[in-house]
């Protein structure tokens, strides 16, 4: 095994270990990990929140179920 092959294997291990992670950097330079969710998960969370035009959203959903 050459040094270049070893470096390639290590790079692949690191990439595989951190695949799917997304980080944003704040104003102070600190990394903030962002959890990846589907659109359905986000919409389900919004639907569960009280007081966010529940009646209007339910009416809009009824209109889509034609």
Buried (B, 14 or more C-beta within 10 A) or exposed (E): EEEEEEEEEEEEEEEEEEEEEEEEEEEEEEEEEEEEEEEEEEEEEEEEEEEEEEEEEEEEEEEEEE
